Amino acid sequence: MPGVVVVTGGSRGIGAATALAFARRGWAVSVGYRHDADGARGVVGRCRDLGVAAAAVAVDVTDEEDVAGLFAAAEDMGPLGALVNNAGVVDVQARVDQMGLERLARMFSVNVIGPFLCAARAVHRMSTNGGGPGGSIVNVSSAAARLGSPGEYVDYAASKGALDTMTLGLAKEVAGEGIRVNAVRPGLIRTDIHASGGQPERVEGLRAGVPMQRGGEPEEVAEAIVWLCSPEASYVTGALLDVAGGR
Ligand code: NAP
């Protein structure tokens, strides 16, 4: 039987779809969320309906104590088998010369430091060096890491570039300890993140520039994440997998 997966930002969007995709394959799911308790509870209920254990945990990924609590709650359900570093934020469109410290600190705290804190906890528990069972980490990066997002949010793109580099380095660091570390780089996916950046119609507006001529669904990203954590991907580590319709 698969173990427990921690999914940060599991209350909606890609994280919610990922939690459900793991549940469908028999994983117990720990759903991290920041504000949306109702959304997280809904995801937990749907996971339980699929016959697996699930729990919602309020956690700000930039807070070390919260992160410790998230992993402690997960282990109440069984041994940790996977971490999906999915929680992430964008901000409103701006040029770099309009960005100040407050915006930049939030962007890099949530999108980079949070995943580092979570990965550290996961490695402690999963590493065969410490008697753990091994496992997988998947970082949810973005196609923005290679596109740069000029005039929109170069800060967001750069934070995802940092996440890609963490993926490459950590993958090599723990490859001999039974842990595989990979990233998915979604393109334009239909979630609420675009509204939170002030562009609710963003996917529709940019659709024509995607070679596949459409936005992606959260479930299409979730399936790639689940595959990366599966035995079928047993020789895949340090991979940056684009899920972006060719963009
Ligand atoms: P979303 O719908 O806005 O959901 C974001 C999730 O992150 C929510 O569950 C939110 O929790 C959580 N979150 C935000 N700040 C947090 C914090 N400080 N601590 C813990 N959780 C926090 O976003 P999404 O579109 O599904 O995106 C998920 C990931 O995919 C992000 O890393 C994003 O950068 C990446 N991505 C998305 C797209 C896209 O087109 N949608 C493309 C490329 C990459 P609450 O709901 O409880 O506030």
Boltz pocket constraint, residues with backbone or C-beta under 6 A from the ligand:
constraints:
  - pocket:
      binder: B
      contacts: [[A, 8], [A, 9], [A, 10], [A, 11], [A, 12], [A, 13], [A, 14], [A, 15], [A, 32], [A, 33], [A, 34], [A, 35], [A, 36], [A, 37], [A, 39], [A, 59], [A, 60], [A, 61], [A, 62], [A, 85], [A, 86], [A, 87], [A, 88], [A, 89], [A, 110], [A, 140], [A, 141], [A, 142], [A, 143], [A, 185], [A, 186], [A, 187], [A, 188], [A, 189], [A, 190], [A, 191], [A, 192], [A, 193], [A, 194], [A, 196]]
      max_distance: 6.0
